[in-house]
Amino acid sequence: MNVGLSDVTLQDLQDYQAELFHHRRLKTATVAANMRAVCSFLAFAADEGWIPRNPAKNLKVPKVNRRIDDKVLSHDEVNAAIAAAKAGRDQTLLKFLYAVGCRVSEACSVTWKDIKPKPDGVAVVDILGKGDKWRSVRIPASVWNEVQALRGDADPLDRVFPISVRWAQEIAKNAGYGAELHDGLTPHKFRHSNASHAIEAGAPLPVVRDSLGHSSIAVTDIYAHSNPEQSSSDYLGL
């Protein structure tokens, strides 16, 4: 915004806010913090008589809601993010994160020996979570088929997704850009979305708790005995 202080208009501020979102690709919270700082300065400048009026008086700064809802993607956003990822490993990783509801560190640690195919076309993956606790989660047949396609000649002890957590985060971040999710996309949002969508579809809280490896129902309840015959993934329509 290359204009003099006294020449700044509401339109200039709106254009600057749009630039932060669309060109610099900043998160909503970051944009809001930037705009609040600008508005505060302009209000001070007007009070001090440095400028004839406050051009930010009618500016609508984006609201930042810290509820769990802000961490949950809609079904359309999940699909858009996956579609925006690079075909192959990247798309499959995002589908796996959503279907299984695991943490990104857990996904990057899964080896081929941890996955056991079942006669009905699904597979069960054993995941080592927090506190060195294992849990078993079903992988829907549609996702398992894509995961299998990645194996090639990999050994049983090889990792299914042989990338770093940082790399996986970049994959999600870039998919978010491609899907125009302005709040930013992290792998953990797929985990939140798994829980929320499964509960919306009628999954019992104990099933979601055990699928995600929560310590108690109280943790799971913010989204409203591990059983490989049932997982939150069963309720996602994959």
Buried (B, 14 or more C-beta within 10 A) or exposed (E): EEEEEEEBEEEBBBEBBEEBBEEEBBBBBBBBBBBBEBBEEBEEBBEEEEBEEBBBEEBEBBEBEEEEEEBBBEEEBBEBBBEBBEEEBBBBBBBBBBBBBBBBBBBBBBBBEBBEEBEEEBBBBBBBBEEEEEBBBBBBBEBBEBBBEBEEEEEEEEBBBEBEBEBBBEBBBBBBBBBEBBBBBBBBBBBBBBBBBBBBEEBBBBBBBBBBBBEEEEBBEEBEEBBBEBBBBBBBEB
